[in-house]
Amino acid sequence: MSSQKYTFAIFGVFFTESAVLGNWIPRIPDLQEKLGLSVGELGVSLFAMPFGTLIGLFVAAKIIEFVGGLRRACQIFVPLWALSFILPAVASTQWAFMVFLFISGLTVGLVEVAMNTEADRIEQLYSKKIMSRCHGFWSLGSMVGALTGGLLGQAGVSVLSHFSVVFVLLAILGVAVASCLPKPVQASAADTADKASAPIVRLPSKAILLLCMLPIGAMVVEGAFIDWSGVFMRTILDASPLLISVTYSFFAIVMAAVRLSGDHIRESFGERFIVQVSGIAATAGIVLFALAPNAIVAFVAAALSGMGVAIVYPLAVTAAARRPGRSSADNVAALTMIAFSAFLFAPPVIGLLSEAFGLRVALLMLAPLAISTFFLSSEIDPVKRTI
């Protein structure tokens, strides 16, 4: 089977997973209004998703092995991730909303580990760099999903009707693209015994702990744009649902463009330099967005932020998967547990800070985390001590 089919299959998995999230973004304010939640209450509610994700990431390597490997995990958990978002649309109380978000978070933790580890496996199997482009397709899916959600919201389509149709279609697409991934290589008896005896929960090893912290700054900025750019645009800049989706899509399309050319950029400039520039751009972008007086400045800030967060995480995933010591799945799970949890925990923390200090100040408080990417850039280097 040609490598091109497998490459496009993993691109499709990344696209589908993020299209789910993209559809969710512009409808958050609608669900906030439906449930009568304050900004602080919405922030507390959003904590449920990262808690679920943490649990999913802790057990991901073991669950993936249990269901039959990376391909099978993608076939199961990508469609479940899509379908799980129908539940928040039917929530009638804040508690029900939080329970349903917890379920979604648990599912996406498993998806993140499975698809990122599978992308690295395909890279190594065919000796071609695709990780950055995989995340480029993630950004494209997020953009397409956000535009879809914004247009349906602008047209007055209810959240439940929107989610019931679109997420069922995305679940079907998820099964289809995951089924085109390469079948796993039969493991040896020794490898099988080692995996069976491995603990269910694996904490990050000291050898990759700082590497796991590297993408946190970029991830919190990305998380802030996903969950709070819509609320910011509506409450601070009085934007319509369509303008909200266009602003986020502007962020996503710049991020996608950088990611789709990221493998070439990686070869041309070197990974450490890319991470340093990314940290500076992400910091400048979130500061400018927080201070934006109008939509035009917000667009510029979104573009700068999208460029800054684009390829830090893909580079870190590749570094973790190739770092010797534990298995690729364990290392990717550890990186994803810390980085993706920061991505999901940042939005609810922003909600709590916003309740106390206002949304502009809450977003400005992300700047120190964003610039930390610059100072941790040496961790992207391939040769590091292991234990």
N, C-alpha and C positions, 0 to 999 in steps of 0.2 A: 504494500500500500504506500502511496506517495506521501512524503512528509507534508506536502502542501495541504492535503485534506486534514491532517491532524492539527496543523498550524491554524487553519481557519476554524476548526472545531473548538480549540481552546479560546480563540478570539471570540467565538460565539458565546461561550460560557461566561466570559468576563462581561461581554455586552449585555447579556440577559440578566445577570446578577445585578448590575448597576442600573439597568432600565427600571427594575423594581423600585430601587431607592429613588431614582429620578422622579417617578410618578408620585411617590410619597411626599416629596419636598414641598411642592406648591399647595398641597392640600392640608398641611399641618395647621395653618391659620384657620382653615374651615373647621377642622376637628376641634381646635381650641375654642372656637366660637360656639360650636354645637354643644360642647360639654360645659361651657361657661367657666373656663379655666383662666385664672390670672396668669401673667407671665411667670411668676414664681411657681404656681401650681403646674404649669406646663413643664417648667424645668425639672421639678420633682418627678413628674410622670415620665419624662424622657430618660431618667436614670434607669428605668426598668430594662431598656434594651441593652445597655452595656453590661448590666449584671447577668443577663442571659448569655450575652456573648462571651463573657469571662468563663462561665461554666462550659460553654461549648468549646472554647479554645483549650481549656485545661484537659478535656477528655478527647479532643479531636483525633489525635494520632491513633488512639486505641479504637475509637468508633469507626474510623476509616478502615482500619484493618479488619474489624468485625464484619462490616458490610461487604467486604470483598475488594477493597483497594480504591484507588483514586478515581478511576473511571466510574465505578459503581456509586461511589459517594456523590459524585457530581450528578449522576442520573437521579439520585434520590433527593438530595438536599437542595439543589437549585429550584426544582418545581415546588418543594415544600416552602422554601423561602418566599416565593411569589404568592402562593396561596395563603400563607400566614398573615399577610397584610389585609386580607379581607376582614379579619377579626376586629382590628381596631375601628373599622368603619361601622361596626354594629354595636360598639361599646356605648352603654348608656350612663355609666358612672366612671369616675376617675380611676377607681380600683380595677374595674374591668379593663379599662384602657391600658393600665400598667401591666396587668397579667398578660394581655395579648401582645404587648410590646416585648415582654420578657420572652415569650415563645419565639417571636421573630428574631430577637437577639441570639437566642440559643442556636437557631438554625443557621444564621449567617456566620457564626463562629466556625461551624463545620464546613460551610461552603468556602470561606476564605482560605482555610488551610488546604483543603482538597484542591482547589483550582490553582493556587499559587505553587504548590508542590508539583502538581501535574505539569504546569508550564515549565518549571525547571527541568522536569524529567524529559519533556519533549526537546528542550534546548540541548540537553546532553545527548539524547538519543540520536539527534540529527546534526549536532555540532553547528547550530545556528542560533544567533541571539534573537529572542522574541519577547523577553520579559517586559521591556519597556513598551513595545507595541501591544502586548496583552493589556497593560494598564491604559494604553491609549484607547483601546476598544472599550475599556471600562468607562472612561471619560465620555466617549461617544454615546454609550448606552445611557449614561446619566443625563447627558444633554437631551437626547431624544425623549427619554422618559419625562424630564422636567418640562419640555415643550408640550408634550402630550397632556400632562397633568394640568399645565397652565391654560392650554386651549380649552380643555374640557371644563375646567373651573370657570373660565371666562364665559363659556357658553351656558353656564348654569346647571351643568350635569351634577347630580348629587354624588357625594363621595362614594357611597355604597354602590351605585350603578357603575361608576367609573372603575372602582376596584374589582367588582364582580366580573366585569367583562375583560378588562385589560390584563389583570393578573392571572386569569385562567389561560388567556392566550400566551402570556409569557411563561407560564408553567409548561405548556405544551412545547413551546420553543426550547425551553431548558432541557427537556427530555430528549428532544431531537438532536440538539447540538452535542450534548454530553454522550449520546450513543455513538457519535462519530469519533470519539477519542480512541487512542490506541489501547488495545487490550493489555493488561498487565503481564509482565514476564513471570513465569512460574518461579516462586521462591524456593530456595533449597531447604532441606529439612532443618539445617542448623539455623538459618535465618528465621524460619517459622517458630522454632523453639525459643529463640531469643525474643521475638516479638510477643509470644504468649506469656513469657515470664516478666516482661517489662511492666512497670507500674502503670495504672490507668492515668494518674495525674503526674505530669512531669513539669517541674519548675525550670525556668531558664538556668543554664549553667553559667558559672562565673565567666567562662571564656567568651560568651556572646552577650553578656548583660549590657555593656555600654553600646554595643551594636544595636541592641533592642531599643535603647533609648534614643538613638540617632534620629529616627523619623518622627519622634513625638511632636516636635515643633511644627513640622509640615502637616502632620495629621490633625492637630487641633485646629489649625487654620482651615483645613478642608472641611472638618466637621462643623466648624462655625458657619461656613458658607452654606452647607447643606441644610442645617436645621434653623439657622437664625437670619440668613440673608432675606428670606421671605418676610419674616416678622419685622425685621429692621426696615425693609422697604415699605411695608404697609403702615407700620405705626410711626416711623420717623419721617419718611419721605412721601407718605400717602400714595403709594403706588397701587396700580390695579393688579389682579392676578396675572394678566398677560405680561405686564412689565416686570413683575417679580420673576416669572419664568425666563424671560429674555435676559435679565441680569445674571441669573444663575447659569443660564446656557452660555452666556459670554465667558464666564469663568470656566465652564466645563470645556468649551471648544478650544480655548487657548491651552488649557491643560492637555486636551487630547492631541492638539497639534504638536506640542513639545514631546509628549510621550511617543507619538507615532514616529517621530524622527529621533527619539532618544537613544536608540541603539547606535545610530551613526554619531550622534553627539558624544556618546560615551567613548567611542573609539577616537574621536578627534581631539577631545579636550582633557580626558582623564576624569576619573570618578570623583576624586577629592575636590578638584576645582569646581566641578558641577554642583556638588553638595554645598560648597561654600557660597557660590553665587545664588543657589536656590534659597538658602537660609536668609540671605539679605533681601531677596525679592519678596519672599513670603512675609517677612517682617514689615517691610515698607508697604506692601499691599494691604495687610490687615489694619495698619495704622491709618492709611489713607481712606479705607472704606469706613472705619469707625468715625472719622471726622468729615465724611462726605456731606456737603450741603445740598446736593441735588443728584439726580440720576446719572448725569453725564460723568461726574466725578466718581460715582459708584461703579460705573462701567469700567473706567480706567483702573480703579483699584481692584476690581474683579479680575481684569486681565493680568495685572501684575501678580496678584495672589495665585492665579491659576498657573502662571509660569513658574512661580516659586515652589509650589507643592507638587509639581508634575512628576518628577522622576526620582525624588528622594526615596520614597517607599519601594518602588521597583528595584532600585539599586541595592537597597538594604535586604530585600527578599533574596536576591541572587547571592549576595554575600553570605547570608545566613545559610542558605541551602548548600553552598559550597564549603562552608566552614567545617573542618574535620572535627571528629569527636562523636557526637550523637548522629542519629539518622537525619536525613533532609527534612522529613516530616516533623520530627521533634524540634529541630532548629527553627523551621518556618513557623510551627505552632507557637514556640516561645516568642519569636519576634512579633508575630501577629497578635498574640495575647496582650503584649505591652503596647505596641503601636496602635493597633485597632481599638483597644480599650480606651486609649487616650482620645482617639478619633470619636468614640461614642460617649465617653464621659464628659468631654469638653462642653458639648451643647447644654446638658442639664446644669452643669456648674455655671455656665454663662447665664442661664435663666435665674439662678439664685443670686448671682452677683448683680444682675440687671434689676432685680427686685429691690436691692439695697442701694445701688449706685446709679442705675440707669443703663440702658443698653449700649450707648456709646462708650461709656467708661468700661463696662464689662468686656467689650471687644478689644479695647486698648490694652487691657490687662493680659491679653494673649501674646503681646509683643515679646516679653522676656522668654517665653517658651519657644516662640518662633525663631528667635536668634540663636537658641541653644543648638540648633542644627549646624550652624556655622562652626561653633566651638567643638562639636563632636565629630567633625568631618573626617578626622584621621581614622575613625573606626571603620570606614568603608574600605580601607586597604585590605588586600586579600590575605596577607600573612599575619596571623595573630596567634598568640599563645593559646594552647588548649590545655584542658585538665583531664 
